């Protein structure tokens, strides 16, 4: 796959080291304009390598170290514990973070999404869109909704009425915010729909992937806190309260009226039943089904979800019994 075109804002290795607060080792006359994978980077590109274990506790393989040493990158970002590579390199505390900072400098989303409203977008009566926001093709911003400063709405995003986005949010294509919550009452012969009028309130710096759905609250707003990151195909039910900096991976589903604490993490295809609380910093393993409250900082797994150590013992017991 061809790499992205380099930015016009090229920097020397010395300038990059100064930006990152890192220690420059070696010299290079090149000017750099983008970050690239360590195996494909070229002489005018920056790559990064982390010699310490990743978030899953996995150490880099010998093959990874060989790729680092053989990389054609003109500049490497490495951690202080990394054996010194032959190339010009900068020692930093967190190479992944350093690479992210540089990539944002060179290939920021804002460079591709200039402020303005696409001619095919629909902005309904009473909606307010900040001058610095970008509203892409075929987007809809409903009545009395607000889009904050520096927000980016990619193509086909729909904001129903009374949806409020804080500043610097990014909403990927085909996501719908503020659709009716799943609220019905049985009258003995049929399900009657309870009108959903609470709206949605989304904090600052929230990023929501493609094809996500966040339902409006019944009477009070469904809330998403500052700095949350949702992957593609995430569903948030009505009346839910999601704290700050929560991460939800692909195909996570949260039922109505759930409460999720700050910094919680839901792995792919996990979910939570309604009217429960997941504490701050809790981790929900992939495909886990949360059916009751989860304590702050706890890690759970399984269906229904239990403490991960108990889940691991249960799985080990099942494997032993299966061998008999």
C-alpha positions as CSV (number, residue, x, y, z in Angstrom):
1,X,0.0,0.0,0.0
2,X,1.5,3.4,-0.9
3,X,2.4,5.6,2.0
4,X,0.8,8.9,2.7
5,X,2.4,11.9,1.1
6,X,5.0,13.6,3.4
7,X,4.0,16.8,5.1
8,X,5.4,20.1,3.9
9,X,6.4,20.8,7.5
10,X,9.7,18.9,7.5
11,X,11.9,18.8,10.5
12,X,15.5,17.9,11.3
13,X,16.4,15.2,13.8
14,X,17.6,17.9,16.2
15,X,14.2,19.7,15.9
16,X,12.3,16.5,16.5
17,X,14.4,15.7,19.6
18,X,13.7,19.2,20.9
19,X,9.9,18.8,20.3
20,X,9.9,15.4,22.1
21,X,12.3,16.3,24.9
22,X,14.4,13.3,23.9
23,X,18.1,12.5,23.7
24,X,19.5,12.6,20.1
25,X,22.1,9.9,19.4
26,X,24.0,10.1,16.1
27,X,23.6,12.6,13.3
28,X,21.5,13.0,10.2
29,X,21.3,15.6,7.4
30,X,17.9,14.5,6.4
31,X,14.6,16.3,6.9
32,X,11.7,14.3,8.0
33,X,8.0,14.7,7.1
34,X,6.1,11.6,8.3
35,X,6.0,8.6,10.6
36,X,6.1,5.1,9.0
37,X,6.2,1.4,10.0
38,X,9.6,0.3,10.9
39,X,9.7,-2.3,8.2
40,X,8.7,0.0,5.4
41,X,10.1,3.4,6.5
42,X,12.6,5.1,4.1
43,X,15.6,7.4,4.7
44,X,13.4,10.5,5.0
45,X,10.9,8.9,7.4
46,X,10.7,8.3,11.1
47,X,9.9,4.9,12.7
48,X,9.6,3.8,16.3
49,X,10.5,0.8,18.3
50,X,9.6,-0.3,21.9
51,X,11.9,-2.8,23.5
52,X,9.7,-3.3,26.6
53,X,6.6,-5.4,26.9
54,X,3.4,-4.1,25.3
55,X,0.0,-3.6,27.1
56,X,-0.6,-7.4,26.9
57,X,2.8,-8.2,28.6
58,X,4.3,-9.5,25.3
59,X,8.0,-8.9,24.7
60,X,9.2,-8.0,21.2
61,X,10.6,-11.1,19.4
62,X,14.1,-11.5,18.1
63,X,12.6,-10.9,14.6
64,X,11.3,-7.6,15.8
65,X,14.8,-6.6,17.0
66,X,16.3,-7.6,13.7
67,X,13.7,-5.5,11.8
68,X,14.6,-2.6,14.0
69,X,18.3,-3.0,13.3
70,X,17.8,-3.5,9.6
71,X,15.2,-0.7,9.2
72,X,15.9,1.8,6.4
73,X,14.3,4.6,8.5
74,X,16.4,7.7,8.7
75,X,15.4,8.3,12.3
76,X,14.2,5.9,15.0
77,X,12.3,6.7,18.2
78,X,13.3,4.2,20.9
79,X,13.0,3.8,24.6
80,X,16.0,4.3,26.9
81,X,16.3,0.5,27.5
82,X,16.6,-0.3,23.8
83,X,20.0,-1.6,22.6
84,X,21.4,1.2,20.6
85,X,20.4,0.8,16.9
86,X,23.0,1.7,14.2
87,X,20.7,4.4,12.8
88,X,20.4,8.0,14.1
89,X,17.9,7.7,16.9
90,X,16.2,9.6,19.7
91,X,15.7,8.1,23.2
92,X,12.4,8.9,24.7
93,X,10.3,7.5,27.6
94,X,7.5,6.2,25.4
95,X,8.2,5.6,21.7
96,X,4.6,5.0,20.9
97,X,3.5,8.3,22.4
98,X,6.4,10.1,20.7
99,X,5.4,8.7,17.3
100,X,1.8,9.7,17.9
101,X,2.8,13.2,18.6
102,X,4.9,13.5,15.5
103,X,2.2,11.8,13.3
104,X,-0.3,14.3,14.6
105,X,2.1,17.1,13.8
106,X,2.6,15.9,10.2
107,X,-0.7,14.2,9.2
108,X,-3.3,15.8,11.5
109,X,-7.0,15.2,10.7
110,X,-7.6,18.9,10.6
111,X,-5.3,19.2,7.6
112,X,-7.7,17.1,5.6
113,X,-10.9,18.5,7.1
114,X,-11.0,22.3,6.7
115,X,-13.7,24.1,8.7
116,X,-17.0,24.4,6.9
117,X,-20.3,22.7,6.0
118,X,-20.5,20.6,2.9
119,X,-23.2,21.7,0.5
120,X,-25.1,18.4,0.8
121,X,-25.3,18.6,4.6
122,X,-28.6,19.5,6.3
123,X,-28.5,21.9,9.3
124,X,-32.0,22.1,10.7
125,X,-33.6,25.0,12.5
126,X,-32.2,26.0,15.8
127,X,-29.0,23.9,15.3
128,X,-25.7,25.6,16.1
129,X,-22.4,24.7,14.4
130,X,-19.1,26.3,15.5
131,X,-17.3,28.1,12.7
132,X,-14.2,25.9,13.2
133,X,-16.2,22.6,12.8
134,X,-16.2,20.5,9.7
135,X,-19.5,18.9,8.6
136,X,-19.0,16.4,5.8
137,X,-21.2,15.2,2.9
138,X,-24.8,14.2,3.6
139,X,-24.5,14.9,7.3
140,X,-27.6,15.9,9.3
141,X,-27.6,18.1,12.4
142,X,-31.0,18.1,14.0
143,X,-33.1,20.8,15.6
144,X,-31.6,22.4,18.7
145,X,-28.4,20.4,18.4
146,X,-25.0,21.9,18.8
147,X,-21.6,21.0,17.3
148,X,-18.6,22.5,19.2
149,X,-15.4,24.1,18.1
150,X,-13.0,22.0,16.0
151,X,-15.4,19.0,15.7
152,X,-15.2,16.8,12.7
153,X,-18.3,15.0,11.3
154,X,-17.4,12.6,8.5
155,X,-19.8,11.7,5.7
156,X,-23.4,10.6,6.6
157,X,-23.2,11.3,10.3
158,X,-26.7,11.9,11.7
159,X,-27.4,14.0,14.8
160,X,-31.0,13.8,15.8
161,X,-32.7,16.7,17.7
162,X,-31.2,17.8,21.0
163,X,-27.7,16.3,20.5
164,X,-24.8,18.3,21.9
165,X,-21.2,17.7,21.0
166,X,-18.4,19.3,23.0
167,X,-15.3,20.8,21.4
168,X,-12.8,18.7,19.3
169,X,-15.0,15.6,18.8
170,X,-14.5,13.3,15.9
171,X,-17.4,11.3,14.6
172,X,-16.7,8.8,11.8
173,X,-19.0,8.0,8.9
174,X,-22.5,6.6,9.2
175,X,-22.8,7.0,13.0
176,X,-26.1,8.0,14.4
177,X,-26.5,10.0,17.6
178,X,-29.8,10.6,19.3
179,X,-32.1,8.0,17.8
180,X,-35.0,6.9,19.9
181,X,-34.1,4.8,22.9
182,X,-35.5,1.2,23.2
183,X,-38.4,2.3,25.5
184,X,-41.7,0.5,25.3
185,X,-44.5,-0.4,27.7
186,X,-46.9,-3.4,27.4
187,X,-50.5,-2.5,27.7
188,X,-51.9,-6.0,27.6
189,X,-52.3,-6.2,23.9
190,X,-49.3,-4.3,22.4
191,X,-46.0,-2.5,23.1
192,X,-46.5,1.2,23.4
193,X,-43.6,3.4,22.6
194,X,-42.5,5.8,25.3
195,X,-41.5,9.1,23.7
196,X,-37.7,9.7,24.1
197,X,-37.0,13.4,24.6
198,X,-33.8,13.5,26.8
199,X,-31.3,14.0,24.1
200,X,-27.6,13.2,24.1
201,X,-24.7,15.1,25.6
202,X,-21.1,14.3,24.5
203,X,-18.1,15.8,26.2
204,X,-14.9,17.3,24.9
205,X,-12.4,15.4,22.8
206,X,-14.6,12.3,22.2
207,X,-13.9,10.1,19.2
208,X,-16.6,7.8,17.9
209,X,-16.0,5.3,15.2
210,X,-18.1,4.3,12.1
211,X,-21.5,2.8,12.3
212,X,-22.0,3.5,16.0
213,X,-25.4,4.3,17.6
214,X,-26.0,6.3,20.8
215,X,-29.6,6.5,21.8
216,X,-31.3,9.6,23.2
217,X,-32.4,9.5,26.8
218,X,-36.0,9.1,27.8
219,X,-36.3,12.3,30.0
220,X,-32.7,13.0,30.8
221,X,-29.8,13.0,28.4
222,X,-27.6,10.0,27.6
223,X,-24.2,11.2,28.6
224,X,-20.7,10.5,27.2
225,X,-17.8,12.0,29.2
226,X,-14.7,13.8,28.0
227,X,-12.0,12.0,26.1
228,X,-13.9,8.7,25.5
229,X,-12.9,6.6,22.5
230,X,-15.4,4.3,20.8
231,X,-14.4,1.8,18.1
232,X,-16.7,1.0,15.2
233,X,-20.1,-0.6,15.7
234,X,-20.6,0.4,19.4
235,X,-24.1,0.7,20.7
236,X,-25.0,2.8,23.8
237,X,-28.5,2.4,25.1
238,X,-30.7,5.2,26.3
239,X,-30.2,6.9,29.7
240,X,-26.6,5.5,30.1
241,X,-24.0,7.6,31.8
242,X,-20.5,7.0,30.5
243,X,-17.6,8.5,32.4
244,X,-14.5,10.2,31.1
245,X,-11.8,8.5,29.0
246,X,-13.7,5.2,28.7
247,X,-12.5,2.9,25.8
248,X,-15.0,0.7,24.0
249,X,-13.6,-1.6,21.3
250,X,-15.5,-2.9,18.3
251,X,-19.1,-4.2,18.7
252,X,-19.4,-3.4,22.4
253,X,-23.0,-3.0,23.5
254,X,-24.2,-1.2,26.6
255,X,-27.8,-1.6,27.6
256,X,-30.0,1.3,28.8
257,X,-29.5,3.1,32.1
258,X,-26.0,1.6,32.7
259,X,-23.4,3.6,34.5
260,X,-19.7,3.3,33.5
261,X,-17.0,4.9,35.6
262,X,-14.0,6.9,34.4
263,X,-11.3,5.0,32.5
264,X,-13.1,1.7,32.1
265,X,-12.2,-0.5,29.2
266,X,-14.5,-2.8,27.3
267,X,-12.8,-5.2,24.9
268,X,-14.3,-6.3,21.6
269,X,-17.8,-7.8,21.5
270,X,-18.2,-7.4,25.3
271,X,-21.3,-5.9,26.8
272,X,-23.2,-4.8,29.9
273,X,-26.8,-5.3,30.9
274,X,-28.9,-2.3,31.9
275,X,-29.3,-0.6,35.2
276,X,-25.9,-1.7,36.6
277,X,-22.6,0.1,37.5
278,X,-19.1,-0.6,36.2
279,X,-16.6,1.1,38.4
280,X,-13.7,3.4,37.4
281,X,-10.8,1.7,35.8
282,X,-12.5,-1.7,35.4
283,X,-11.5,-3.9,32.5
284,X,-14.1,-6.1,30.7
285,X,-12.5,-8.9,28.6
286,X,-13.5,-9.7,25.0
287,X,-16.9,-11.2,24.6
288,X,-17.6,-10.9,28.4
289,X,-21.3,-10.4,29.4
290,X,-21.6,-8.1,32.4
291,X,-24.8,-9.0,34.3
292,X,-24.1,-7.3,37.6
293,X,-22.0,-4.5,39.1
294,X,-18.3,-4.5,38.6
295,X,-16.0,-3.0,41.2
296,X,-13.6,-0.2,40.4
297,X,-10.3,-1.5,39.0
298,X,-11.6,-5.1,38.7
299,X,-11.0,-7.2,35.6
300,X,-13.8,-9.6,34.6
301,X,-14.3,-12.2,31.9
302,X,-16.8,-14.8,30.8
303,X,-20.5,-15.2,30.3
304,X,-21.8,-14.2,32.7
305,X,-18.7,-12.1,33.6
306,X,-16.8,-13.0,36.8
307,X,-13.4,-12.0,38.2
308,X,-10.9,-12.9,35.7
309,X,-8.8,-15.1,38.1
310,X,-11.9,-17.1,38.9
311,X,-12.7,-17.3,35.2
312,X,-9.3,-18.7,34.4
313,X,-9.6,-21.3,37.1
314,X,-13.0,-22.3,35.7
315,X,-11.5,-22.7,32.2
316,X,-8.6,-24.7,33.5
317,X,-11.0,-27.1,35.4
318,X,-13.1,-27.5,32.2
319,X,-10.0,-28.4,30.2
320,X,-8.8,-30.9,32.7
321,X,-12.3,-32.5,32.8
322,X,-12.4,-32.6,29.0
323,X,-9.2,-34.7,28.9
324,X,-10.6,-37.5,31.1
